[in-house]
Amino acid sequence: MEVLNVLIIAALIATVVVLGLGLRSMARGGSYDRDHAEKFMWERVALQALVVLLLLAAAFLVNS
């Protein structure tokens, strides 16, 4: 269970970092934002899905 907790925390931190990069891209604007905004969004969505799956796995392990 400890390994799963570390994975959840790492995935949460990675999600926040990618969110920050997306916000920085949006603030910068221009061609940089056009080139990178969608990439950051998809990375954030994938990381959020990973966090949800890890949380579901943790809940399943706790209840079994």
C-alpha positions as CSV (number, residue, x, y, z in Angstrom):
1,M,0.0,0.0,0.0
2,E,2.9,2.4,0.7
3,V,4.1,2.1,-2.9
4,L,0.6,3.0,-4.1
5,N,0.5,6.0,-1.9
6,V,3.8,7.2,-3.3
7,L,2.5,6.7,-6.9
8,I,-0.6,8.6,-6.1
9,I,1.3,11.5,-4.6
10,A,3.8,11.5,-7.6
11,A,0.9,11.5,-10.1
12,L,-0.8,14.4,-8.2
13,I,2.4,16.4,-8.3
14,A,2.9,15.7,-12.0
15,T,-0.7,16.8,-12.6
16,V,-0.1,20.1,-10.8
17,V,3.2,20.7,-12.7
18,V,1.5,20.1,-16.1
19,L,-1.4,22.4,-15.0
20,G,1.2,25.1,-14.2
21,L,2.9,24.6,-17.5
22,G,-0.5,25.0,-19.3
23,L,-1.3,28.2,-17.4
24,R,2.2,29.6,-18.2
25,S,1.6,28.8,-21.8
26,M,-1.8,30.5,-21.7
27,A,-0.2,33.6,-20.0
28,R,2.6,33.7,-22.6
29,G,0.1,33.5,-25.5
30,G,0.9,33.9,-29.1
31,S,2.4,31.1,-31.2
32,Y,3.9,29.4,-28.2
33,D,0.4,28.9,-26.7
34,R,-1.0,27.7,-30.1
35,D,1.8,25.2,-30.4
36,H,1.7,23.8,-26.8
37,A,-1.7,24.4,-25.2
38,E,-3.4,21.2,-26.6
39,K,-0.4,19.1,-25.7
40,F,-0.4,20.3,-22.1
41,M,-4.2,19.8,-21.9
42,W,-4.0,16.1,-23.1
43,E,-1.1,15.4,-20.7
44,R,-3.1,16.9,-17.8
45,V,-6.2,14.8,-18.7
46,A,-4.1,11.6,-18.9
47,L,-2.5,12.3,-15.6
48,Q,-5.9,13.0,-14.0
49,A,-7.1,9.7,-15.3
50,L,-4.1,8.0,-13.9
51,V,-4.7,9.5,-10.5
52,V,-8.4,8.4,-10.6
53,L,-7.3,4.8,-11.5
54,L,-4.7,4.8,-8.7
55,L,-7.2,6.1,-6.2
56,L,-9.7,3.4,-7.2
57,A,-7.0,0.7,-6.9
58,A,-6.2,2.0,-3.4
59,A,-9.9,2.0,-2.4
60,F,-10.2,-1.5,-3.7
61,L,-7.1,-2.7,-1.8
62,V,-8.3,-1.1,1.4
63,N,-11.7,-2.7,1.2
64,S,-10.5,-6.2,0.3
